[in-house]
Amino acid sequence: MKKKGPLYALFLALLVILPGCSSLAVLNPKGPAARTLSDTIILSIVVMAFVLAVVYILYIFVLVKYRAKKSNEGYIPEHEEGNKVLEAIWIIIPIIIVAFLSVVTVKSTHAVENVASEYKDQAPLVIYASSSNWKWHFSYPEEGIETVNYVNIPVHRAVEFRLYSFGTITSFWVPQLAGQKYAMSDMLTYLNLSGDTVGSYIGKNSNFSGKGFAHMEFETLVMTDADYQDWVKEVKETAPALTEDEFKGLLAAEHLGRKTYSSTHLEFSPPPGDHSEHMSGHGTETDMHNGGEEHEDNKEIHPSPAPSSQTEFDSNPAPEVEEPLPSSPVEEHTHE
Ligand SMILES: [Cu+2]
């Protein structure tokens, strides 16, 4: 029995240390959407723990009470069948559990898919987040600025991310602010998110997308409204404009550090259309590529180019990383 001491110590140490890791960031929410998810996770764990507790207590009770022992040697229990009360109990209880969890799931899903109730009266700040080859591009159409691998948002503000990808499917995830959502090349997906605590939160791609996947992280900085306005003003005054050539270079690169521009790529490389446009039955198939004909010939920067027989990878079947990978844009965990 003595040997178990170190094991218990290790277990306790892990319990103390692990909550500081980003892997449990979902249980340390800093915005309404993430808080809804965290509450749902904790509630589910409590319900499941209750079910387990009942099962194990009954199990131990039956083992102890009905085990073979001297006092009941040769005892054979009465044959029983059709106990209506017992059968009703074990049918109704699971129905109640499933119904309860269903209501919780529908309510929480509805909550995180929409603007949080406390920010309902605001027009959301729209930010396009597009991924390319292990980078994230953030375009602010209202401000007319663009960043790479970091995104700044004002605190207590509804933000609507519109997600798409210049390549494989990726998944946009800022664990402390909201759940993950897929970014695809042919349609936009929408993610509502708000931060209610000023701070820096790690964001990542949570869908494996190739060899650079592990380095595909970005910083989400939740700033006071005044700091945010100052930052936007400074970017507009000091950052270079994003030209089409510069943007092609950004797309071609495998990894990049942070970049800041005083114009967006949306003007010359529009995002893909809303999925609903061609699902309504009114549009034609070509409506899907809402970039318009003038962009069809510029397939390099169109997020949903027509299928081509050759991709950028075909010309270089085994690209090796010659230079060391750039360090992650977010160096630190968000320890409190
Ligand atoms: Cu579609």
Residues whose N, C-alpha, C, O or C-beta is under 5 A from the ligand:
A	BS01	CU	M187 H275
